[in-house]
Amino acid sequence: PIDIPYEPGRDTRQFEESKVRAMAEVASEQIDELMGLFTKGFDPGTFDREVLAYLPGLSASIFPGSYKHLLVILLLDCGEIEKIQIALETWLNARYRTQEIPTLSETSLVDVTYFVSEIEMLRKLVAPLRGDTSVPIYWVNTRRKDSGIVYRQLAASVEVIEQFKKDIITALESDDEDRAMYADLPVSTERTSILSIRQHRLDACKATADWDGFPKTDLEATSFHQLYKSYVCENMPDRARSSGWLPPIAPDIPHSSSAKAEQGDLCVWPSEQYNNGSLGLLLKLAIWLSVARGQAAVHLYCDIARHFTAHRPSKSAKEPYICFLRQLSQIRVSNNGVMSRMQTPVHLRMGDAQLSNADYFMDVWRSNFAVAKGLEEEVSLLKKKNETTTQTFQLSDPPAPRSES
């Protein structure tokens, strides 16, 4: 809390405005401090050049389910991916007898669909690194009008990356070939909670590809606010920009805060031997997503990356793992699989109020805030092996009954 002395007789509105400005300045300084953690020894503004320089040798010594396999799916063009995927599936067919993917249950099919959608979302988010898009990057440090939210997301991203580094190091030291696109959870409240937060994570990732700030109040879900905002953006761009409704004219591209990183810094693996090659790129991509897209994007990326490995599949691999590798090798992606802009909520687009269930959409709107908080508190949605406890996030309580008007 910031202590601003109150003077009797002073205009209350001026006092409140001064307090808000002071809090925003402190939050802005905190953002700069956190950005320094992400950019120590790492330059987000020139990372695309580093990626492009690495791509020609990316497919060398590749095998199904490897970290290189993930990077190929995310960073190469569709034609190159097609060739590599065919080669990887051919490798699997020659190595193992099992060539068919067993029939999956409906719940497993839902999980597989989500997994592929998440891959496509990540590919959309890293499109600037491939040079596939002309849409500008809305770096998180430019969203200063939402400084409190940005600070929380950056702080949460640090926790996500640090846990990711620990999990990958553990996987590098021992691998049990126990991976799948689907969870073993039956239909239950817990499963519904996980699917709910996975969907929110996808929606939050999609929103980062466009400039629209962060929703904070119920007012923003009203047709009045949407119409007013649209009018100001179209007719008074300077005012809209000062309100945070339009992006800055000149993007504030973050650059390296220090030329060299040291052991313990965010972009450095605990063991020096992992800081080069595909593992180095794997970690830097997580950091780039944190500052280019935000916490939901790096959260999604780290969970997807945990499904991959540095260990070549053993000749004695069990059928479920072989099935998983075959599913990975059959993934086909599209550059147009994800829309760039979020759609306006349905009830705001309906002309006839009698056809609109506004209460339902407002309940969904409020529930999203609770789900977003759950995403910030969890470093991963994947259940660890031998873990007996479940994630702490819960579904929101149902709204209180409404009296008929």
C-alpha positions in Angstrom: 0.0 0.0 0.0 1.1 3.6 -0.8 0.7 6.2 1.9 -0.3 9.5 0.4 -0.9 12.2 3.0 -4.4 13.6 2.9 -4.9 17.3 3.3 -8.3 18.5 4.8 -10.2 20.6 2.3 -8.4 19.0 -0.6 -10.6 18.0 -3.6 -11.5 14.3 -3.1 -11.4 13.6 -6.8 -7.9 15.0 -7.2 -6.8 13.0 -4.2 -8.1 9.8 -5.7 -6.5 10.6 -9.1 -3.2 11.3 -7.4 -3.4 8.0 -5.5 -4.2 6.0 -8.7 -1.3 7.7 -10.5 1.1 6.9 -7.7 0.0 3.3 -7.6 0.4 3.0 -11.4 3.9 4.5 -11.2 4.9 1.9 -8.6 3.4 -0.9 -10.6 5.2 0.3 -13.7 8.5 0.3 -11.8 7.8 -3.2 -10.7 7.1 -4.3 -14.3 10.5 -2.8 -15.4 12.2 -4.8 -12.6 10.6 -8.0 -13.6 11.3 -7.4 -17.3 14.9 -7.1 -16.3 14.8 -10.7 -15.1 13.5 -11.9 -18.4 15.9 -9.9 -20.5 19.1 -10.6 -18.6 21.3 -12.3 -21.2 18.4 -12.6 -23.6 17.2 -10.1 -26.2 13.6 -10.6 -27.1 13.8 -8.0 -29.9 16.4 -10.0 -31.9 15.3 -13.5 -30.9 13.7 -14.0 -34.3 17.1 -13.8 -36.0 18.5 -16.4 -33.6 15.6 -18.7 -34.4 16.0 -18.3 -38.1 19.7 -19.1 -37.9 19.0 -22.3 -36.0 16.2 -23.6 -38.2 18.3 -25.1 -41.1 19.8 -27.7 -38.7 16.7 -28.3 -36.6 15.7 -31.6 -38.3 19.1 -33.2 -37.9 19.2 -36.3 -35.5 15.4 -35.8 -34.9 13.2 -38.6 -33.6 9.5 -38.8 -32.7 8.6 -37.1 -29.4 11.9 -35.2 -29.1 12.2 -31.6 -28.1 13.4 -31.0 -31.7 10.1 -32.6 -32.9 8.1 -29.9 -31.0 10.3 -27.1 -32.3 9.8 -28.4 -35.9 6.0 -28.3 -35.5 6.1 -24.8 -34.0 8.8 -23.1 -36.1 9.0 -24.7 -39.6 6.7 -24.0 -42.5 3.9 -26.4 -43.3 5.6 -28.0 -46.3 8.7 -28.8 -44.2 6.6 -30.2 -41.4 4.8 -32.5 -43.7 8.0 -34.0 -45.0 9.5 -34.5 -41.5 6.3 -35.9 -40.1 6.1 -38.5 -42.9 9.7 -39.5 -42.3 9.1 -39.8 -38.5 6.0 -42.0 -39.0 8.0 -44.2 -41.5 10.7 -44.5 -38.8 8.1 -45.7 -36.3 6.6 -48.2 -38.7 10.1 -49.7 -39.3 10.9 -49.8 -35.6 7.7 -51.2 -34.1 5.1 -53.7 -35.2 2.2 -51.7 -33.9 0.9 -49.5 -36.7 -2.6 -48.7 -35.7 -3.9 -46.2 -33.1 -6.5 -47.9 -30.9 -10.1 -46.6 -30.7 -10.3 -43.9 -28.1 -13.1 -43.2 -25.6 -15.1 -40.0 -26.0 -13.3 -38.3 -23.1 -9.9 -39.3 -24.6 -11.0 -37.8 -27.9 -11.8 -34.5 -26.2 -8.3 -34.4 -24.7 -6.6 -35.2 -28.0 -8.7 -32.5 -29.7 -7.6 -30.0 -27.0 -3.9 -31.1 -27.4 -3.9 -30.5 -31.1 -5.8 -27.2 -30.7 -3.1 -26.1 -28.2 -0.3 -27.0 -30.6 -2.0 -24.8 -33.3 -2.5 -22.0 -30.8 1.2 -22.0 -30.0 2.1 -22.1 -33.6 0.0 -19.0 -34.1 1.6 -17.2 -31.2 5.2 -17.8 -32.4 4.3 -16.8 -36.0 6.5 -13.6 -35.8 9.5 -15.8 -35.2 8.9 -17.6 -38.5 8.2 -14.3 -40.3 4.7 -15.6 -41.2 2.7 -12.6 -40.1 2.7 -8.8 -40.4 0.6 -8.4 -37.3 2.7 -6.5 -34.7 3.6 -8.0 -31.3 1.9 -6.4 -28.4 4.7 -6.8 -25.8 3.4 -7.1 -22.3 5.5 -4.2 -21.1 3.5 -1.9 -23.4 0.3 -2.6 -21.6 1.0 0.0 -18.9 -2.7 0.9 -18.4 -3.2 -2.5 -16.9 0.1 -2.4 -14.9 -1.3 -4.3 -11.9 -2.5 -7.2 -14.1 0.7 -7.2 -16.1 2.9 -7.3 -13.0 0.9 -10.3 -11.6 1.2 -12.1 -14.9 5.0 -11.5 -15.2 5.5 -12.7 -11.6 3.5 -15.8 -12.4 5.5 -16.4 -15.6 8.7 -16.4 -13.6 7.3 -19.2 -11.4 6.1 -21.2 -14.4 9.5 -21.0 -16.1 11.5 -21.9 -12.9 9.3 -25.0 -12.4 9.5 -25.9 -16.1 13.3 -25.9 -15.8 13.2 -28.2 -12.8 10.8 -30.6 -14.5 12.8 -30.8 -17.7 16.0 -31.4 -15.8 14.3 -34.3 -13.9 13.1 -35.7 -17.3 16.6 -35.4 -18.7 18.0 -37.5 -15.9 15.4 -40.3 -16.0 12.7 -41.1 -18.5 10.0 -43.7 -18.1 8.2 -43.3 -21.5 4.9 -42.6 -19.7 3.2 -39.9 -21.8 -0.1 -39.4 -23.5 -2.3 -36.7 -25.0 -5.2 -37.7 -22.8 -5.6 -37.9 -19.0 -7.0 -40.9 -17.1 -9.6 -38.8 -15.3 -13.2 -40.0 -15.7 -16.1 -37.6 -16.1 -16.2 -35.7 -12.9 -16.1 -32.3 -11.3 -12.3 -32.3 -11.3 -12.2 -33.2 -15.0 -14.7 -30.4 -15.8 -12.5 -28.0 -13.8 -9.4 -28.9 -15.8 -11.2 -28.6 -19.2 -12.7 -25.3 -18.1 -9.3 -23.8 -17.3 -7.7 -25.3 -20.4 -10.3 -23.5 -22.5 -9.7 -20.3 -20.7 -6.0 -20.7 -21.3 -6.7 -21.1 -25.0 -9.0 -18.0 -25.0 -6.4 -16.0 -23.1 -3.7 -16.9 -25.6 -5.9 -15.9 -28.5 -6.5 -12.5 -26.9 -2.8 -11.8 -26.8 -2.6 -11.8 -30.6 -4.8 -8.6 -30.6 -4.7 -5.4 -28.6 -7.7 -5.1 -26.3 -6.4 -4.8 -22.8 -7.6 -7.0 -20.0 -11.3 -7.1 -18.9 -11.7 -5.8 -15.4 -15.4 -4.8 -14.7 -18.9 -6.0 -15.7 -19.3 -2.7 -17.5 -17.0 -3.9 -20.2 -19.5 -6.6 -21.1 -22.3 -4.1 -21.8 -23.3 -3.0 -25.3 -23.0 0.7 -24.2 -19.4 0.3 -23.3 -18.6 -1.6 -26.5 -20.3 1.0 -28.7 -18.6 3.9 -26.8 -15.2 2.3 -27.0 -15.6 1.7 -30.7 -16.7 5.3 -31.3 -13.7 6.7 -29.4 -11.2 4.4 -31.1 -12.5 5.4 -34.5 -13.0 9.1 -34.0 -10.6 10.1 -31.1 -7.6 7.8 -31.4 -5.4 9.9 -29.1 -8.0 9.7 -26.4 -8.5 6.0 -27.0 -4.7 5.4 -26.8 -4.5 7.3 -23.5 -7.3 5.0 -22.2 -5.4 1.9 -23.3 -7.9 1.0 -26.0 -5.4 1.4 -28.8 -1.8 0.3 -28.8 1.1 2.8 -28.7 2.1 4.3 -32.1 5.7 3.1 -31.6 6.0 -0.3 -30.0 8.3 -0.5 -26.9 10.3 -3.5 -28.0 12.2 -5.0 -25.0 15.9 -5.6 -25.4 18.6 -7.2 -23.3 19.1 -5.7 -19.9 22.5 -7.4 -19.6 24.7 -8.8 -22.3 25.6 -11.9 -20.2 23.5 -14.2 -18.0 24.8 -15.9 -15.0 24.0 -19.2 -13.3 20.6 -18.8 -11.6 19.3 -16.3 -14.1 16.0 -17.1 -15.8 17.4 -17.9 -19.3 20.1 -20.3 -18.0 19.7 -24.0 -17.3 21.0 -25.2 -13.9 23.6 -27.3 -15.8 25.8 -25.6 -18.4 25.7 -28.5 -20.8 22.0 -27.8 -21.5 22.4 -24.2 -22.5 23.2 -24.8 -26.2 21.3 -26.4 -29.1 17.6 -27.4 -28.9 17.4 -27.2 -25.1 18.7 -23.6 -25.1 16.2 -22.7 -27.8 13.4 -24.5 -25.8 14.1 -22.3 -22.8 14.5 -19.1 -24.7 11.2 -19.7 -26.5 9.5 -19.9 -23.1 11.0 -16.6 -22.1 10.1 -14.9 -25.4 6.5 -16.0 -25.0 6.4 -14.6 -21.5 7.2 -11.0 -22.6 5.7 -11.2 -26.1 2.4 -12.9 -25.3 2.0 -13.2 -21.5 1.5 -15.8 -18.7 -1.2 -17.9 -20.4 1.0 -18.4 -23.5 4.1 -19.5 -21.5 1.9 -21.7 -19.3 0.5 -23.5 -22.3 3.9 -23.8 -24.0 5.5 -25.4 -20.9 2.8 -27.9 -20.4 3.0 -28.9 -24.1 6.8 -29.2 -23.9 6.5 -31.5 -20.9 5.0 -34.1 -23.3 8.3 -34.3 -25.2 11.7 -35.7 -24.3 15.4 -35.8 -25.0 15.4 -39.6 -24.9 15.2 -41.7 -28.1 12.3 -44.3 -27.9 13.5 -47.6 -26.7 13.0 -50.7 -28.9 11.0 -52.2 -26.0 8.6 -49.3 -25.7 5.1 -50.2 -24.7 2.1 -49.9 -27.0 0.6 -46.8 -25.3 3.8 -44.8 -25.7 4.2 -46.0 -29.3 0.6 -44.9 -29.9 1.4 -41.5 -28.4 4.5 -41.1 -30.7 2.4 -42.0 -33.7 -0.2 -39.4 -32.8 2.5 -36.8 -32.6 3.8 -37.8 -36.0 0.4 -37.5 -37.5 -0.2 -34.0 -36.4 -0.8 -31.6 -39.3 -1.0 -27.9 -38.7 -2.4 -24.9 -40.5 -1.3 -21.2 -40.5 -5.0 -20.2 -40.5 -6.3 -22.6 -37.8 -6.7 -19.9 -35.2 -8.6 -16.6 -35.6 -6.5 -13.5 -34.7 -9.3 -11.6 -33.1 -11.6 -12.5 -30.2 -15.3 -12.4 -31.1 -17.7 -10.0 -29.4 -19.8 -11.8 -26.8 -22.9 -13.1 -28.5 -25.4 -11.2 -26.4 -23.7 -7.9 -27.3 -24.3 -8.7 -31.0 -27.9 -9.5 -30.8 -30.4 -6.8 -31.7 -33.5 -8.2 -30.0 -33.1 -8.1 -26.3 -35.8 -10.9 -26.0 -33.5 -13.3 -27.8 -30.5 -12.6 -25.5 -29.8 -14.4 -22.3 -27.7 -11.6 -20.8 -27.6 -13.2 -17.3 -26.0 -16.3 -18.6 -23.2 -14.4 -20.4 -22.6 -12.2 -17.4 -22.3 -15.4 -15.2 -19.7 -16.7 -17.7 -17.9 -13.3 -17.7 -17.6 -13.4 -13.9 -16.6 -17.0 -13.8 -13.7 -16.2 -16.2 -12.1 -14.0 -13.5 -12.1 -16.9 -11.1 -10.6 -19.3 -13.7 -8.0 -16.7 -14.6 -6.9 -16.5 -11.0 -6.6 -20.3 -10.9 -4.3 -20.2 -13.9 -2.1 -17.7 -12.2 -1.8 -19.8 -9.1 -0.9 -23.1 -10.9 2.4 -23.6 -12.6 1.1 -26.5 -14.6 -2.2 -28.3 -15.3 -0.5 -31.6 -15.7 -0.7 -34.1 -12.9 2.7 -35.3 -11.8 3.4 -39.0 -11.6 2.6 -40.5 -8.1 0.9 -37.2 -7.2 -2.0 -37.8 -4.8 -3.2 -34.2 -4.5 -5.1 -32.4 -7.2 -4.9 -28.8 -8.4 -6.3 -26.2 -6.1 -8.5 -24.4 -8.6 -12.2 -25.1 -8.4 -15.3 -24.4 -10.5 -17.0 -21.2 -9.5 -20.0 -21.5 -7.2 -23.4 -21.2 -9.1 -24.9 -17.7 -9.0 -27.7 -17.0 -6.5 -31.2 -17.5 -7.7 -32.7 -14.4 -9.4 -36.1 -13.1 -8.8 -38.2 -12.8 -11.9 -38.8 -9.2 -12.9 
